[in-house]
Structure formats: C-alpha cells, structure tokens
Amino acid sequence: MDVTFRSAIRLDRRADEQETFLADVIAGLTDKPKRLSSKYFYDAAGSQLFEQITALPEYYPTRTEMRILREQGPQIVGELAPGSTLVEFGSGSTAKVRVLLGAAPNIASYVPVDISAEFLNEEAARLQHDFPHLKVFPIAADFTSLFELPAAVRGRPLVGFFPGSTIGNFEPHEAASFLRHAARILGDGAELIVGADGLTRAVRFTK
C-alpha cells in the first residue's frame, strides 16, 4: 500500500495573513457599496456550515454539478496522461473530486488547495484513507493568489479543478485574475476543469 499524506503546507505566514486581512477590510469598507471577501467565512466552522448549505433542497448547484460529473466524468478526464496530478482550487469537501478520481485512474496525485487548514487536513486525510494509492499534497493558501506546487508534482502532467460555480461569484476582473494565476501555477499545456452554474467545461492553457 502506497500512502502519501502529510498535513497541509502553509504558504502564508501569519503576519502576512493579518496584513492582507487588514488591507482587504479597509478596502472593502471604504468601497461603495461596502463589501468583504467571502473567503473570510471559510475557517473550519464556516466550511462545515457551507457544506450543510449545499445539502439544502434550495441549493441546486451542487446536485446539478454532481450529476454532470457522474454522467460526464469519464469523458472529461478520460484522456488524461498517465501519472497526472489534479490540483483543486478551493477544494472544500472532497465529494466532487471523488467522482473524478473514480473516473480517472490515470490521476496519480492530488493537490487540494484551501484557505482553511483544519478543514483541509480533515478532508485530505479521509480521501487518502479511501484512495490509498493516491499521493495527496494539501496546501493551505488563498487559491485566488499565486502559490507554488509541491516539488513532488512538478514536471508531471497537471490538471486544474475548479468546481462549484465559484467563478460566477467573481467580478469580471477577479475571474480574469484567477485564470491568469491558474495558468501561471499550472503552466503551459495544462488543463483546467471549471464549473459554472450547472455547466462544466475543460480548457487548455497555451502560450
């Protein structure tokens, strides 16, 4: 049994996190209209609450996307290169990625990226238990910013995964910024699977 799992790599130092939080709060509360980034909801308690919200009858996006992944998963990931690494931006619950992993035996390693280190570690540990041959490298970071992938997956075929219709919550300039960061992180020739309110598509990054 090949089990590779470690606690999440924290890329942001506490001082940097505090400075970023302060800057975001000042910018948001002096803006018109006032706003605060939803990413600050997602500590361990907030992440658990969001998973409960996704199970409500009124919250259709999760059910719709799960159906799409179950029905189209083999087509979406069926041609991935052997030894591919799946990088999930804002991983949260592992429910959706489990569907993809079941449809893609060519995925050798998985890098979940989430802002909540505690919730991330819990989900990654459960996934590792259920997929013992998968190498899991969790990273605790703000997925909308640049971060470095673990050395163990560099040079492998990379596939980004961004489900949940989150991109639809971004302002246009925020969505463009995220896609630029994803392209830099994953590199030329990588693919990115994006969910957008019931629609799941794959795109390929090229120069």
N, C-alpha and C positions, 0 to 999 in steps of 0.2 A: 504494500500500500504506500503510495507516494503522496504524502500530505505536506503541503507547504502553506503555512499560515503564520502570520505574526500580527501583533497589534498595529493599528493604523499608524503610518508615518505622519507626523505632524509637520507640515511645511511652514506654517505661520507661527512666529514667536508671539508670546502673549503680549509683549509691548507693541508689536506691530498690529496685532488684532485690536488692541484698545485704541490705537491711533486711527485705524481705519474705521472703527465703530464711531468714534467721536466725529471724524470728518463726515461720515455718512449722515449722522444725526443732525449736525449743523447744516449741512447742505439740504437735507430733506425738509427740515423745519423752517428754513428760510426761503424755501421754494414756494411757488404759487401754482397750483394748490400744494399744501404741505403734504409730505409723503415720507414713508420709511420703508426700506427694503424688506420684503417678506422673508429674506434669508435669515433674519434675526429671530424668526419664530422657531427655527429648527434646532433647538437644543434637544436633549433626549426626550423630555416631556412633550415638546412641540411636535417632534417627529412621530411619536406614538399617537398623539391626537390627530395628526393628519392622516395616518393610516386608518384610524377609525372613521374619519370623514369620508375616505374613499369607499368605504363599505356601505354608506348610506344609499337608500334607493334613489335619492335625488341626484347622486353624483354618478353620472353616466360615463365620463371619460375613461375611468379605469376599466369598467366592464367592457366597453367598446374596444379599447386597445388590447385587452387580454384576448378577446375573441379574434381580433385581427392577427395577433401574434400566434395564437394556436392554429389558425387556419392558413396563414401565410408564412409562418416562421421558417419552414423548410425552404421556401422559395427565396426568402430574404437573406438567409445565411447559408444556403445550400452549397454555394461555390467558394466559400472561404478557403484560403490556403491552409494546408496542414500546419499546426503549431501556432495558429493565430492567437492574438491577445485581444480580449474585449475590454474596452475602457468605458465605464459608465459614468456619465457626468450627473451628479446629484442623485446618487444611487438609491438612497432611502431603503424601502423594502426590497427584498430580493425576489418578489413574486414574479415580476415580468422577466427578469433575466433568467430565471429558472426555465421558463418556456423556451427561450432562445438556446440555452445550454443543452436542453433536451433535443433540440432540432439540429444542433451544430457540434458533432463530435470532434470537428477539427479545431475547436477552441481549446487551447492548452492552458491558458492563464487568464485571469480576470482581475481587473484593477477597478474596484469601486471607489468613487471619489465623492465625499460628502462632508458638509460643514460640521456635523455632529459626530465627534469621535466616538462617544459612548454608544450611540445607536448603531453607528457604522461597524464597530467591533462586534457587537452582538449579532448583527445580520451576517457579517462575513464569516463568523465562527460557525453559525448554523449552516450556511451554504457550504463551507469547507467540509463539514461533517457529512452532508448529503451528497457531495461530489468529491470524494476523497482523492481522485486523480487530477483534480484541477488545482493549479497553483493560484493562490489568492493573495493579492498585494494591496490591502486597503490604504487609502491616502485620505487623511483628514485635512481638507482645504476648501476654500471657496472655489467652486468649479467654474465660476464666471471669470476668474482671473487665471493668469498663467501659472502653471506648476510643472515640475519635472516628473517624468515617469520613472519608476524604479529601474535600476540598471539591468535587472534580470530580464526585462521585457524589451529593452532597446534592441533594434535590429530585427525584431520579429514583425510579421505582418500585423498591422494594427487596425482595429475596427472600433469606432466610437459608437456609443449607445446613449441616446438622449430621449427617453420616452416621456410619457406623462403630460404632453401638451404644454409643458412649462414654457417653451419658446413662445407660445401665444400670449403669455403674460408679460413678455418683454416689450418695451418700447422699440420701435424700429432700429434706433441706433444701438440699443442694448443687444438686440438679436444679432445685428451685424458684428458687434464687438465680440460676442460669444463665439460666433462662427469663425472669426479671424483667429481667436485664441485656440479654438479646437483644431484648426488647420495647422497652426504652429506646433501644438503639442503632439498631434498625431503624425504630422509630416506628409510629404508628397506621396501620392498613391494610396493613402489610407482611405477607408470608407467611414461614413457617419450615418447611422440609422437614427432618424428623427421622427418623433410622434408629434402630430399637430391636430388636436381636437378630432380624434377618430380617424386620422389619416397617418399612416406610417410609410415613410419613404426612405430610400438609401441614396446618398450622394457620395461622389468620389472626389477627393482633393487632388488637384493637379496644379502645376505651376502655370 
